[in-house]
Amino acid sequence: MPDDVTVIVLAAGGGTRMKSKTMKVLHPIAGRSMIGHVLHAACQLEPTRIVAVVGHQREQVGPHIEEIVPQAVMAVQDTQEGTAHAVRIAWEALPAEAHAGTVVVAYGDTPLLEGETLQRFVRFHRESGVAMSILTGTVDDPTGYGRIVRDDQGVSAIVEERDAGPEHAAISEINSGIVAFDAGFLDSALPRIGNDNAKGEYYLTDTVALAREDGRTVAAFAIDDVMQTEGANDRAQLAALAAEMNRRILDRWMRAGVTIVDPTSTWIDADVKLDVDVTLLPGVQLQGATVVGEDAVIGPDSTLKDVEVGAGARVVRTHAELAIVGPGANVGPFAYLRPGTVLGADGKIGTFVETKNSDIGPGAKVPHLSYVGDASIGEGANIGAGTIFANYDGVAKHRTTIGAFAKTASNNTFVAPVTVGDGAATGAGSVIRRDVPPGALAVTSGPQRHYDEWAQRKRAGTAQAEAAVRATEEAAGEASGSPHGGTPDPDVGDTPVGG
C-alpha cells in the first residue's frame, strides 16, 4: 500500500428521511454503527490520517468517531453545500505538508464497504498513475445513479440521472461516489469547482471534467459486489442492508466450520468470534464481542451480548450479557445471566435462574428457580431450588460467599453479607443471617405448630371450610373403625337385626 494515504469520510448530512433523533450514520447494523463499519474498512488501509466531516448532530457523531479512531481529525461543515464543499473543508483541516500521497473519499452510510475492497482500489489507483479513480459497479437497474461514461482514455464524464439522455440512460455502470485522488490534483481542483447549478452546490463529480481539461486521466475501478457501495437513507433501506450484512456474516461462519441450523432466524454481529464446530440452533442472536468456543451449542432462542462461552458448553433459551460461561458448563433453559456472571467449568445455571455479579465455581450448580446476586459460590457447591441471595439492604449491596462443596436446601434466603463455610449445609426454608462454620448444618426454621379448626372458624361458609369439615368427619369415622365413617355395612360383620 502507499506510504501516505488520507481517508476522508463524509458524515455531515442530516439524514432527515430516517426520521430519527439519532444521526443517520450512527444507526446500528450488526453491532456497529454504519460509520463504524466504514471506519473499520478505512483502517485496513493503515492510512496516515483519517478526516471525518461532521455537521448535523456533530455532538453525537464526533465523540463516536473519536471513540473508534482516536487520532481522527474532525472537520466541521456548518452548512451542507455539496460533496466538493465537504471535501474542501476536510482538506483545509489538514496542514499543507499533509497534502500528499493518495486521498480516498468515502461515505459514512455505506456499511457493507470492505477493507479488502479499499485496499485493491487504492492499489489500482496508485499503479495506474492517474489523477483520480472512481469505484464503480454494474447494476441491472441504474435508475437514480450517476452513469459512468467511458472513452478510449478512461472515464470522460459522470452523467447524473436528471441529465441522462437516451444514450446515457442505457448505461449500467454507475458511480459509487467513492473516489481516490492524487493529492496534487485534488489541491489544484478544489478551488476551481463552482456551484453554477440548480441547487447551488459544489459537486465532487466536477473533478472529472477538470482532470480531463488538465490532460489527466480518470480511471474506473469496477467491482462485482456493488452492494458494498449501497447507502441507507431511511429505515427500510437500513433493514435491507442489515439483512444483507447478516447473510454475509452467516455465510462466512458456515464456510469456516460453524453449523447454523436456521440462517433465517440467526443473527450474528460483525465482531463475534466463533470456533470450529460451534452449533447455533434456531432463534439465536450473538451480539457485541461475544466469543464461542469449539463444540459449544447455543440455542434455541438465546441472546448473548458480549459473552464468552467456553468449549463444549451448552446454552439453551437464555439471555446473557457481559458474562462468562466456562468450558463444559450448562445454562438454561430460561436463564438470565446479567453482567458480572462467571460460571466455572462444568458448572450449571438452570431453569428460571437469574444471576448478577457472581462467581459460580467449577462444577457448582444453581439448578432452578433462584436469584444469585453479588455472590461467590465455591467449587462443587449445590444451591437448592427457590433460593434468594438477598444482596441489597436498601442502601448498599453486600456479598454472600458459599464454600466449596456446600449443600444448601430449598427455599433458603441468604441475607448478605454472610458466609457459608466449605462443606456446610442448610436446612429447608432457612433464612441465613449469620456465618455458618465449615461442615455445620444451619437450620433457622421454628417448630411446626397447628391451630386446629382454623378454616372452620375463620373461613366459615367457604369451599375451604366445607372441605375441612368433610375431611374431619371422614377422619373421625375412620378412627371409629368403620371403613365408611358411618353406619356399618350390612354385608360385612354381624347379621342385621331381623335377619
Secondary structure, 3 states (H helix, E strand, C coil): CCCCEEEEEEECCCCHHHCCCCCHHHCEECCEEHHHHHHHHHHCCCCCEEEEEECCCHHHHHHHHHHHCCCCEEEECCCCCCHHHHHHHHHHCCCHHHCCCEEEEEECCCCCCCHHHHHHHHHHHHHHCCCEEEEEEECCCCCCCCEEEEECCEEEEEECHHHCCHHHHCCCEEEEEEEEEEHHHHHHHHHHCCCCCCCCCCCHHHHHHHHHHCCCCEEEEEECCHHHHCCCCCHHHHHHHHHHHHHHHHHHHHHCCCEECCHHHCEECCCCEECCCCEECCCEEEECCCEECCCCEECCCEEEECCEECCCCEECCEEEECCEECCCCEECCCEEECCCCEECCCCEEEEEEEEECCEECCCCEEEEEEEEECEEECCCCECCCCCEEECECCCCECCEEECCCCECCCCCEEECCEEECCCCEECCCCEECCCECCCCEECCCCCCCCCCCHHHHHCCCCHHHHHHHHHHHHHHHHHCCCCCCCCCCCCCCCCCCCC
